[in-house]
């Protein structure tokens, strides 16, 4: 297997860009702070990222919206949400969701 010069250049360039952008805060001699609006916005970033990943997985299958109520993911999501609001525990949320999902998915073939 041989790597041509173009591929090698792209890999080295990506490595350099990655190192520079990740060490930007260490290179600066003085402390650097984000503006207040950026700090406030970053508080919502994990929630937004999670919603962007989880919601399409729950309501879509192969790029199409679910058209039937016979989908185990819908009921498992509802059970997981209810368990979270009841106990405020991530473990209980996962446990409740899987306890609903597995019998419906494996047992009924939903």
Phi, psi and omega in degrees: 000128179240142178257125179284169184295325180298313180297317178298318178297319179295316179297316178295318178298316177297322178296317180295314179299318180296315180295317182294314182291327180282336181256011181304319183287336179276334182287324183296139182277335182248156180297146182231132180235147175286150173297158183302319182295326179288320177298318179294319179295324180290342176294331183265353183299315179297322179294316180295319179295317178297316179296322180293334180268316188282313186300313177299326179293328182279318188260000181229152171222124183053043176080003180241144176296146178293133182251002182230155176275354180271064177227121186297332182296325180296314181290323178293323177295316179297318180293319179296318179295317179297318180295322179295315181290336179282313187249344183057043181229129179294321180298314179296324178299311180295317180299313180296315179299316181288327177294333176272318185294311187298312178297322179291319183284312183277315183289312182262350179076022180290000000 
